[in-house]
Amino acid sequence: MRTPALLIAVLTSLPMLLMPVASHADERADLEQLRDTVTDMVEALVASGALSRAKADQLLARARARAGVAAATAPPAASPAAVAVVPAAGVGVRSNAPAAASAPPAVARPGVRTETAASDPVRVQYVPESVRNEITQQVKQQVIAQARDERWGEPGALPDWAERLRFSGDLRVRLQQDNFSSSNAPPAVLYDDYGSGTNYADTTNSTVDRNRLILRARFGVAAIINDQWTSAIRFTTGNTLGPTSTSSTAGDASGRYQVKIDRAYMKWQPNSDFAFLAGRLPNPYLSSEMMFAEDLGFDGAAASAGYSLTDQVRVIGVAGAYALKENSLGKDRWLSGLQAGVEWRASPVFGMRVAFARYGFNNVAGEQDTVNYGTASYALTQYEAGFRQKGNSLFRINDPVYDTASKSIWGQTSQFNVNALTFGFEAAHFDPIVIDVSGELIQNTGWDAADIMNRTGGYLVTRGTNGHQYRVALGHRAVTRERDWQASLLYRYVEKDATLDALTDPNCGLGGTNLSCVALAGAYGLNRNLALGGRWMSANRIEGAQYRVNTFQIDLTTRF
């Protein structure tokens, strides 16, 4: 704990405050009170840990010793009868002092100049009562304020900066099994299955079953800056190859997991109806995993607002812009989103929500290259492997002269401007057991056949721009305590170009679009903040060569 400047002022003033001063009775009582106050302050500083007991005793003893010497060498104080002593030559000035002849002879003391009635007047230092009261009140207020802020005397009290921090985290160990259909097309066919150029799938395995142990660890801290501002940061396992995964597969030859910054943002919330966030944000929209994966981070800024029309009806809105990729030569990719919705609490046990959003993806569509291979601007509009998952319609953007199998570079055929209608309702008649039904409908209005032909150099693709998902959940809202439970059933159908496949759920069908998926999930609380969960998913490719995979996951999760 730091030593306050007040401590220095108190200790330097101890000798003066401990020295007995000859003055009027009421003045002496005030000084005695001030001395007791400062002594109590020293004791409080000892109790707070700012000053050790041994040091305090040493300082008090030294202060009393100095005060005794000062009292022994100080000139005698004037008596009440001699309120003022004036020079003997003064004329016309009334004095109550006895004549000089009747004054007792001065007693000489070593090192002290003896004063007589005929010499300079004796001056007694006087502190006005108003000044003493002001000093006493200031010292008292500072000590009380510091004691309150630093919580003196409270067992286990933490410093102010530590009290403003909020920690959170979780650790999940997952056993995952991926079972591929024996009739699936081999990877080479999936990789180069064009037909009408719509069915590219970025996968290296479609036939060999896998068993994996997967770990996800997350740790976050939020700092309350003041009444309106908060800063937050979260670290997580994962990799830099894609935007959606925060998990690491056990068995990496490096022997260590990568740790990345998953969240880093500032939040300004002047009231309960408005908030502004900037940095790497959590998803600010009401949406499903068909549109945005659960662990997806948004690099940019967002503002959200709400207004209660009545006690039951509240309107909400979100607007934001987020960077997807920055290119030094231009063609920066951005995602913008605008959403408006209504929340209706019909009764204490029933509520509904519905929201409409418009998401725009800028500079995502590919363009046929006309520059020489190897130049800085070559393949500026490519859709990079590692960022993408699978499902969107792609085409080779290479200059035909350099279009070889070993140098193929892929770009998006379609523009993406996605409309999304998200809805849900919750029934809590048997609270804490609730029924939650949610869904989302999406459509990509950016798909345009003439635009695709122009940008791709005559590449023709079929249309696939719609998606829908429905989910029913029964149980507790969250599994955080012993015997909490939850079960859910999900159905998803998302066509190849309904949305950007890079940002969607990485679990159903092992990620991407051009999939139909059924998922059955459940979780049970083994203890406080300890849960066991399981999920079974079966996914099928909608268009193109066959690709079918069943995935089973068992999760053991702890939270704090």
C-alpha positions as CSV (number, residue, x, y, z in Angstrom):
1,M,0.0,0.0,0.0
2,R,1.4,3.4,-0.9
3,T,2.2,6.0,1.9
4,P,0.0,9.0,1.4
5,A,1.3,12.6,1.4
6,L,-0.9,13.1,4.4
7,L,1.3,10.8,6.4
8,I,4.3,13.0,5.8
9,A,2.4,16.2,6.8
10,V,1.2,14.5,10.0
11,L,4.7,13.2,11.1
12,T,6.4,16.6,10.4
13,S,3.8,18.4,12.5
14,L,4.0,16.0,15.5
15,P,6.6,18.0,17.5
16,M,4.5,21.2,17.3
17,L,1.3,19.4,18.2
18,L,2.8,17.5,21.1
19,M,4.5,20.6,22.6
20,P,2.6,22.1,25.5
21,V,1.8,25.7,24.7
22,A,1.1,28.4,27.3
23,S,-2.1,30.1,26.2
24,H,-5.7,30.6,27.2
25,A,-7.5,27.6,28.7
26,D,-9.9,27.2,25.7
27,E,-7.0,27.5,23.2
28,R,-5.0,25.0,25.1
29,A,-8.0,22.6,25.1
30,D,-8.3,23.0,21.3
31,L,-4.7,22.3,20.7
32,E,-4.9,19.2,23.0
33,Q,-7.9,18.0,20.9
34,L,-5.9,18.6,17.7
35,R,-2.9,16.7,19.2
36,D,-5.2,13.8,20.1
37,T,-6.7,13.8,16.6
38,V,-3.3,13.5,15.0
39,T,-2.2,10.8,17.4
40,D,-5.4,8.9,16.4
41,M,-4.4,9.4,12.8
42,V,-1.0,7.9,13.4
43,E,-2.7,4.9,15.0
44,A,-5.1,4.6,12.0
45,L,-2.1,4.6,9.7
46,V,-0.5,1.8,11.7
47,A,-3.8,-0.2,11.4
48,S,-4.0,0.3,7.6
49,G,-0.4,-0.9,7.2
50,A,0.9,2.4,5.9
51,L,3.1,2.7,9.0
52,S,4.6,0.0,11.2
53,R,4.0,0.0,14.9
54,A,7.7,0.2,15.7
55,K,8.2,3.2,13.4
56,A,5.1,4.9,14.8
57,D,6.3,4.5,18.4
58,Q,9.8,5.7,17.5
59,L,8.3,8.8,15.8
60,L,6.0,9.6,18.6
61,A,8.7,9.3,21.2
62,R,11.1,11.5,19.2
63,A,8.3,14.1,18.7
64,R,7.6,14.2,22.4
65,A,11.3,14.6,23.2
66,R,11.6,17.5,20.7
67,A,8.5,19.0,22.1
68,G,10.0,18.9,25.6
69,V,13.2,20.6,24.6
70,A,11.2,23.3,22.7
71,A,9.0,23.9,25.8
72,A,12.1,24.2,28.1
73,T,13.8,26.7,25.8
74,A,10.8,28.7,24.8
75,P,10.3,32.3,26.3
76,P,7.7,32.6,29.1
77,A,4.3,33.2,28.0
78,A,2.5,36.5,28.8
79,S,0.1,36.5,31.7
80,P,-3.5,37.2,31.2
81,A,-2.9,40.6,32.7
82,A,-0.4,41.5,30.1
83,V,-2.3,41.0,26.9
84,A,0.1,43.2,25.0
85,V,3.6,44.5,25.8
86,V,4.6,47.7,24.2
87,P,7.9,49.7,24.1
88,A,8.6,51.8,27.2
89,A,8.8,54.9,25.1
90,G,5.2,54.5,24.0
91,V,3.1,57.6,24.8
92,G,-0.6,57.7,25.1
93,V,-1.0,53.9,25.1
94,R,-2.8,52.3,27.9
95,S,-1.1,49.3,29.5
96,N,-2.3,46.8,32.2
97,A,1.3,45.6,32.8
98,P,2.9,46.5,36.2
99,A,5.7,49.0,36.3
100,A,9.1,47.9,35.4
101,A,10.4,48.4,38.9
102,S,8.0,45.8,40.3
103,A,8.8,43.2,37.7
104,P,10.7,40.1,38.9
105,P,14.3,39.9,37.8
106,A,14.9,37.9,34.7
107,V,16.6,34.6,35.2
108,A,19.4,33.9,32.8
109,R,19.4,30.6,30.9
110,P,22.1,29.2,28.8
111,G,21.7,30.1,25.1
112,V,18.6,32.2,25.7
113,R,18.6,36.0,25.4
114,T,17.1,37.6,28.5
115,E,14.3,40.1,27.8
116,T,13.5,43.1,30.1
117,A,10.7,45.5,30.1
118,A,13.0,48.1,28.6
119,S,14.1,45.9,25.7
120,D,12.1,44.5,22.7
121,P,8.6,43.3,23.5
122,V,7.9,39.6,24.2
123,R,5.9,38.1,21.3
124,V,3.7,35.0,22.0
125,Q,2.8,33.0,18.9
126,Y,-1.0,33.0,18.5
127,V,-3.0,30.8,16.1
128,P,-6.5,32.2,15.5
129,E,-9.3,29.9,16.5
130,S,-10.9,29.9,13.0
131,V,-7.6,28.7,11.5
132,R,-7.2,25.9,14.0
133,N,-10.8,24.8,13.3
134,E,-10.2,24.8,9.6
135,I,-7.0,22.8,9.9
136,T,-8.7,20.3,12.2
137,Q,-11.6,19.8,9.8
138,Q,-9.4,19.5,6.7
139,V,-7.2,16.8,8.4
140,K,-10.3,15.0,9.7
141,Q,-12.0,15.0,6.3
142,Q,-8.9,13.7,4.5
143,V,-8.4,10.9,7.0
144,I,-12.0,9.9,6.9
145,A,-12.0,9.9,3.1
146,Q,-8.8,7.9,2.8
147,A,-10.1,5.4,5.4
148,R,-13.3,4.9,3.5
149,D,-11.6,4.6,0.1
150,E,-8.9,2.2,1.4
151,R,-11.3,0.4,3.7
152,W,-9.1,0.6,6.8
153,G,-10.0,-2.0,9.4
154,E,-11.9,-4.3,7.0
155,P,-10.4,-7.8,7.0
156,G,-9.2,-8.9,3.6
157,A,-9.9,-5.5,2.0
158,L,-8.4,-5.0,-1.5
159,P,-7.0,-1.8,-3.0
160,D,-9.3,0.3,-5.1
161,W,-7.8,-0.8,-8.4
162,A,-8.3,-4.5,-7.6
163,E,-12.0,-3.9,-6.6
164,R,-12.7,-2.6,-10.1
165,L,-11.6,-5.8,-11.9
166,R,-13.9,-8.6,-12.9
167,F,-12.5,-12.0,-13.9
168,S,-14.2,-14.7,-15.8
169,G,-13.2,-17.8,-17.7
170,D,-13.9,-21.4,-18.7
171,L,-12.2,-24.6,-19.6
172,R,-13.7,-27.2,-21.9
173,V,-12.4,-30.6,-22.7
174,R,-14.1,-32.2,-25.7
175,L,-14.0,-35.7,-27.1
176,Q,-15.2,-35.5,-30.8
177,Q,-15.8,-38.3,-33.3
178,D,-16.4,-37.6,-37.0
179,N,-18.0,-40.4,-38.9
180,F,-18.0,-40.0,-42.7
181,S,-20.3,-41.9,-45.0
182,S,-18.6,-44.7,-47.0
183,S,-20.3,-43.4,-50.1
184,N,-18.9,-39.9,-49.9
185,A,-17.0,-38.5,-52.9
186,P,-13.3,-38.6,-52.4
187,P,-11.4,-35.3,-51.6
188,A,-10.1,-35.0,-55.1
189,V,-13.6,-34.9,-56.5
190,L,-14.8,-32.5,-53.9
191,Y,-11.9,-30.3,-54.5
192,D,-12.3,-30.2,-58.3
193,D,-16.0,-30.9,-58.7
194,Y,-17.1,-28.0,-60.8
195,G,-20.0,-29.0,-63.1
196,S,-21.4,-25.5,-63.3
197,G,-18.7,-24.2,-61.0
198,T,-20.6,-24.2,-57.8
199,N,-19.4,-27.0,-55.6
200,Y,-15.9,-26.3,-54.5
201,A,-15.3,-27.7,-51.0
202,D,-12.1,-27.0,-49.1
203,T,-11.5,-30.4,-47.4
204,T,-8.7,-32.9,-47.3
205,N,-10.7,-35.7,-45.8
206,S,-14.2,-37.0,-46.7
207,T,-13.9,-40.8,-46.1
208,V,-11.7,-41.5,-43.0
209,D,-13.3,-41.4,-39.6
210,R,-11.6,-39.2,-37.0
211,N,-11.4,-39.2,-33.1
212,R,-10.1,-36.1,-31.5
213,L,-9.5,-34.6,-28.1
214,I,-10.1,-30.9,-28.3
215,L,-9.4,-28.3,-25.7
216,R,-10.7,-24.8,-25.3
217,A,-9.6,-22.4,-22.5
218,R,-10.7,-18.8,-22.1
219,F,-9.8,-16.2,-19.6
220,G,-11.1,-12.7,-19.5
221,V,-10.9,-9.6,-17.3
222,A,-13.0,-6.5,-17.4
223,A,-11.9,-3.2,-15.7
224,I,-14.5,-0.8,-14.5
225,I,-12.9,2.5,-15.4
226,N,-15.6,4.7,-14.0
227,D,-19.4,4.9,-13.9
228,Q,-19.7,4.9,-17.7
229,W,-16.6,3.3,-19.2
230,T,-15.4,-0.3,-19.1
231,S,-12.5,-2.0,-20.8
232,A,-12.3,-5.8,-21.4
233,I,-9.8,-8.3,-22.7
234,R,-10.1,-12.1,-23.2
235,F,-7.4,-14.7,-24.0
236,T,-8.3,-18.0,-25.6
237,T,-6.8,-21.0,-27.2
238,G,-7.1,-21.6,-31.0
239,N,-5.3,-20.7,-34.1
240,T,-4.9,-17.9,-36.6
241,L,-6.1,-19.8,-39.6
242,G,-9.8,-19.0,-39.3
243,P,-12.1,-16.5,-37.5
244,T,-14.5,-19.0,-35.9
245,S,-12.5,-21.5,-33.9
246,T,-11.2,-21.0,-30.4
247,S,-10.3,-24.7,-29.9
248,S,-7.0,-26.6,-30.1
249,T,-6.7,-30.3,-31.1
250,A,-4.6,-32.3,-28.7
251,G,-1.6,-34.1,-30.3
252,D,0.1,-31.0,-31.9
253,A,3.7,-31.9,-32.5
254,S,4.8,-28.5,-31.1
255,G,3.7,-29.7,-27.7
256,R,2.2,-26.3,-26.7
257,Y,-1.2,-24.6,-27.4
258,Q,-1.4,-21.2,-29.0
259,V,-3.0,-18.5,-27.0
260,K,-4.6,-15.5,-28.7
261,I,-6.4,-12.4,-27.8
262,D,-10.0,-13.2,-28.5
263,R,-11.6,-10.0,-27.1
264,A,-10.2,-6.5,-26.6
265,Y,-12.6,-3.6,-26.5
266,M,-13.8,-0.5,-24.7
267,K,-17.4,0.1,-23.8
268,W,-19.1,3.4,-23.1
269,Q,-22.5,3.1,-21.5
270,P,-23.8,6.5,-20.2
271,N,-27.2,4.9,-19.3
272,S,-29.1,1.7,-19.6
273,D,-30.5,2.6,-23.0
274,F,-27.3,3.2,-25.0
275,A,-23.9,1.5,-25.4
276,F,-21.0,2.1,-27.7
277,L,-18.2,-0.5,-28.2
278,A,-14.9,-0.3,-30.0
279,G,-12.2,-2.9,-30.5
280,R,-12.5,-6.6,-30.9
281,L,-16.1,-7.1,-29.8
282,P,-18.5,-10.0,-29.0
283,N,-21.4,-10.3,-31.4
284,P,-23.7,-7.3,-30.9
285,Y,-26.6,-8.6,-32.9
286,L,-29.5,-10.9,-32.3
287,S,-28.6,-13.7,-34.6
288,S,-28.1,-17.5,-34.9
289,E,-25.0,-19.5,-35.6
290,M,-26.2,-20.0,-39.2
291,M,-25.2,-16.4,-39.7
292,F,-22.4,-15.8,-37.2
293,A,-20.5,-18.5,-35.2
294,E,-20.7,-18.5,-31.4
295,D,-17.0,-17.6,-30.9
296,L,-16.8,-15.1,-33.7
297,G,-15.1,-11.8,-32.9
298,F,-16.0,-8.5,-34.6
299,D,-13.1,-6.1,-35.3
300,G,-14.6,-2.6,-35.4
301,A,-17.2,-0.5,-33.6
302,A,-20.9,-0.9,-32.7
303,A,-23.6,1.2,-31.1
304,S,-26.7,-0.3,-29.5
305,A,-29.8,1.5,-28.2
306,G,-33.1,0.6,-26.7
307,Y,-36.3,2.5,-25.8
308,S,-39.2,1.2,-23.7
309,L,-42.5,2.2,-25.3
310,T,-44.5,0.6,-22.5
311,D,-43.7,-1.6,-19.5
312,Q,-44.1,-4.6,-21.9
313,V,-42.7,-3.3,-25.2
314,R,-39.2,-2.2,-26.0
315,V,-37.6,-1.3,-29.3
316,I,-33.9,-2.1,-29.9
317,G,-31.4,-1.2,-32.6
318,V,-27.8,-2.0,-33.4
319,A,-25.4,-0.4,-36.0
320,G,-21.8,-1.2,-36.6
321,A,-18.9,-1.6,-39.1
322,Y,-16.2,-4.3,-38.8
323,A,-12.9,-4.9,-40.7
324,L,-12.6,-8.4,-42.3
325,K,-9.3,-7.9,-44.1
326,E,-7.0,-4.9,-44.6
327,N,-5.0,-4.8,-47.9
328,S,-2.1,-2.4,-48.3
329,L,-3.0,-2.0,-52.0
330,G,-6.7,-1.3,-51.4
331,K,-9.8,-3.5,-51.7
332,D,-10.2,-3.6,-47.9
333,R,-13.0,-6.0,-46.9
334,W,-15.6,-4.7,-44.5
335,L,-18.8,-6.0,-42.9
336,S,-21.5,-3.5,-42.0
337,G,-24.6,-4.3,-40.1
338,L,-27.8,-2.5,-39.2
339,Q,-30.5,-4.2,-37.1
340,A,-33.9,-3.1,-35.6
341,G,-36.2,-5.1,-33.5
342,V,-38.9,-5.3,-30.8
343,E,-39.0,-7.2,-27.5
344,W,-42.4,-7.8,-26.1
345,R,-43.0,-9.1,-22.5
346,A,-46.6,-10.1,-22.7
347,S,-46.6,-11.4,-19.1
348,P,-44.0,-12.3,-16.4
349,V,-43.8,-15.8,-17.9
350,F,-44.0,-15.1,-21.6
351,G,-41.9,-13.0,-23.9
352,M,-41.2,-12.6,-27.6
353,R,-38.5,-11.0,-29.7
354,V,-38.1,-10.3,-33.4
355,A,-35.5,-8.3,-35.3
356,F,-34.6,-7.5,-38.9
357,A,-31.0,-7.0,-40.0
358,R,-29.2,-6.0,-43.2
359,Y,-25.6,-7.1,-43.5
360,G,-23.3,-5.8,-46.2
361,F,-20.0,-7.4,-47.2
362,N,-17.8,-5.0,-49.1
363,N,-15.0,-6.1,-51.5
364,V,-15.6,-9.8,-50.9
365,A,-16.4,-10.8,-54.5
366,G,-13.6,-12.0,-56.7
367,E,-12.5,-10.5,-59.9
368,Q,-10.7,-12.0,-62.9
369,D,-7.0,-11.0,-62.8
370,T,-5.5,-9.2,-65.7
371,V,-2.1,-8.4,-64.2
372,N,1.0,-10.5,-64.5
373,Y,1.5,-13.4,-62.1
374,G,3.8,-12.5,-59.2
375,T,3.1,-8.8,-59.1
376,A,2.0,-7.2,-55.8
377,S,-1.6,-6.7,-56.9
378,Y,-2.0,-10.2,-58.3
379,A,-4.9,-12.2,-56.7
380,L,-5.9,-9.1,-54.6
381,T,-9.5,-10.4,-54.5
382,Q,-8.8,-14.0,-53.6
383,Y,-10.9,-15.8,-51.0
384,E,-8.1,-17.3,-48.9
385,A,-7.9,-20.9,-47.8
386,G,-7.8,-20.8,-44.0
387,F,-10.2,-17.8,-43.8
388,R,-12.9,-19.6,-45.7
389,Q,-14.6,-22.8,-44.6
390,K,-16.5,-24.5,-47.4
391,G,-19.7,-24.2,-49.4
392,N,-19.6,-20.8,-51.3
393,S,-19.4,-20.8,-55.1
394,L,-15.8,-20.1,-56.1
395,F,-14.0,-19.6,-59.4
396,R,-10.4,-19.3,-60.5
397,I,-9.4,-15.7,-60.6
398,N,-6.0,-16.4,-62.2
399,D,-5.0,-14.8,-65.5
400,P,-5.7,-17.8,-67.9
401,V,-2.1,-17.7,-69.0
402,Y,-1.1,-18.7,-65.4
403,D,-4.1,-20.8,-64.6
404,T,-2.5,-24.2,-63.6
405,A,-3.5,-26.7,-61.0
406,S,-0.5,-25.7,-58.8
407,K,-1.2,-22.0,-59.0
408,S,-5.0,-21.9,-58.8
409,I,-6.3,-19.0,-56.8
410,W,-9.9,-18.8,-55.8
411,G,-12.4,-16.0,-55.5
412,Q,-16.1,-15.6,-54.6
413,T,-18.5,-15.6,-57.5
414,S,-21.2,-13.7,-55.7
415,Q,-21.6,-10.4,-53.9
416,F,-23.0,-10.7,-50.4
417,N,-25.8,-8.4,-49.1
418,V,-27.7,-10.5,-46.6
419,N,-31.2,-9.8,-45.1
420,A,-31.9,-11.7,-41.9
421,L,-35.1,-12.0,-39.9
422,T,-34.4,-13.4,-36.4
423,F,-37.2,-14.3,-33.9
424,G,-37.8,-16.2,-30.7
425,F,-40.2,-16.6,-27.8
426,E,-39.7,-17.9,-24.2
427,A,-42.4,-19.5,-22.0
428,A,-41.5,-19.8,-18.3
429,H,-44.7,-21.0,-16.8
430,F,-42.7,-23.6,-14.9
431,D,-39.8,-21.4,-14.0
432,P,-36.9,-22.1,-13.6
433,I,-37.7,-24.6,-16.4
434,V,-38.3,-22.7,-19.6
435,I,-39.2,-23.4,-23.2
436,D,-37.2,-21.3,-25.7
437,V,-38.0,-21.4,-29.4
438,S,-35.9,-19.4,-31.9
439,G,-35.3,-19.2,-35.6
440,E,-33.7,-17.2,-38.4
441,L,-34.4,-16.7,-42.1
442,I,-31.7,-15.3,-44.4
443,Q,-31.4,-14.3,-48.0
444,N,-28.5,-13.0,-50.0
445,T,-29.8,-10.2,-52.3
446,G,-26.3,-9.5,-53.6
447,W,-26.3,-12.5,-56.0
448,D,-26.7,-11.3,-59.5
449,A,-26.2,-13.5,-62.6
450,A,-25.2,-10.6,-64.9
451,D,-22.7,-9.3,-62.4
452,I,-21.2,-12.7,-61.9
453,M,-20.7,-13.2,-65.7
454,N,-19.0,-9.9,-66.0
455,R,-16.6,-10.3,-63.1
456,T,-15.7,-13.9,-63.7
457,G,-15.2,-13.7,-67.5
458,G,-18.3,-15.7,-68.4
459,Y,-18.4,-18.1,-65.5
460,L,-22.0,-19.4,-65.0
461,V,-23.3,-20.5,-61.6
462,T,-26.7,-21.7,-60.3
463,R,-28.5,-19.8,-57.7
464,G,-28.5,-20.8,-54.0
465,T,-29.1,-17.8,-51.8
466,N,-31.5,-18.8,-49.0
467,G,-31.2,-20.3,-45.5
468,H,-33.3,-21.0,-42.5
469,Q,-32.8,-22.5,-39.0
470,Y,-35.1,-23.4,-36.1
471,R,-34.2,-24.4,-32.6
472,V,-36.2,-25.6,-29.6
473,A,-34.7,-25.7,-26.1
474,L,-36.2,-27.0,-22.9
475,G,-34.7,-26.8,-19.4
476,H,-32.8,-24.2,-17.4
477,R,-31.7,-21.0,-19.1
478,A,-28.1,-21.9,-18.3
479,V,-26.4,-24.9,-16.7
480,T,-24.5,-23.4,-13.9
481,R,-25.5,-25.3,-10.7
482,E,-25.8,-28.9,-9.6
483,R,-28.8,-30.7,-11.3
484,D,-29.4,-27.9,-13.8
485,W,-30.2,-29.4,-17.2
486,Q,-31.0,-28.4,-20.8
487,A,-32.0,-30.2,-24.0
488,S,-32.3,-28.8,-27.5
489,L,-33.2,-29.8,-31.0
490,L,-32.0,-27.9,-34.1
491,Y,-32.6,-28.0,-37.8
492,R,-30.7,-25.9,-40.4
493,Y,-30.8,-25.6,-44.1
494,V,-28.4,-23.1,-45.7
495,E,-27.7,-22.9,-49.4
496,K,-24.3,-22.4,-50.8
497,D,-24.3,-18.6,-51.3
498,A,-26.9,-17.6,-48.6
499,T,-24.1,-16.0,-46.5
500,L,-20.3,-15.9,-46.3
501,D,-19.2,-19.4,-45.2
502,A,-16.2,-18.1,-43.3
503,L,-18.3,-16.7,-40.5
504,T,-20.8,-19.5,-39.9
505,D,-20.9,-22.4,-37.4
506,P,-17.8,-24.6,-37.6
507,N,-19.6,-27.7,-36.1
508,C,-22.5,-28.8,-38.2
509,G,-21.0,-30.6,-41.2
510,L,-17.6,-29.4,-39.9
511,G,-18.5,-25.9,-41.0
512,G,-19.7,-23.8,-43.9
513,T,-22.7,-23.5,-46.1
514,N,-24.4,-25.8,-48.7
515,L,-25.5,-28.0,-45.9
516,S,-28.6,-29.4,-44.2
517,C,-28.1,-30.3,-40.5
518,V,-29.9,-31.9,-37.6
519,A,-28.5,-31.5,-34.1
520,L,-29.6,-32.9,-30.8
521,A,-27.8,-31.6,-27.7
522,G,-28.1,-31.8,-23.9
523,A,-26.2,-30.7,-20.8
524,Y,-26.4,-31.6,-17.0
525,G,-24.9,-29.8,-14.0
526,L,-22.6,-32.1,-12.0
527,N,-21.9,-29.4,-9.5
528,R,-21.6,-25.7,-9.2
529,N,-20.0,-24.4,-12.5
530,L,-19.3,-27.9,-13.6
531,A,-21.3,-29.4,-16.5
532,L,-21.3,-32.5,-18.7
533,G,-22.7,-32.1,-22.2
534,G,-23.2,-34.0,-25.4
535,R,-24.2,-33.2,-28.9
536,W,-25.0,-35.3,-32.0
537,M,-25.1,-33.7,-35.5
538,S,-25.8,-35.2,-38.9
539,A,-25.1,-33.0,-41.9
540,N,-25.6,-33.6,-45.7
541,R,-24.4,-31.6,-48.6
542,I,-27.3,-30.0,-50.5
543,E,-25.8,-29.6,-54.0
544,G,-23.0,-31.4,-55.7
545,A,-21.2,-34.7,-55.1
546,Q,-22.2,-36.5,-51.9
547,Y,-20.7,-35.3,-48.6
548,R,-22.2,-36.6,-45.4
549,V,-20.8,-36.6,-41.9
550,N,-22.1,-37.4,-38.5
551,T,-20.4,-35.7,-35.6
552,F,-20.6,-36.7,-31.9
553,Q,-19.2,-34.5,-29.1
554,I,-18.9,-35.0,-25.3
555,D,-18.0,-31.9,-23.3
556,L,-16.8,-31.5,-19.8
557,T,-16.9,-27.8,-18.9
558,T,-15.9,-25.7,-15.9
559,R,-16.6,-22.0,-15.4
560,F,-15.5,-19.3,-13.0
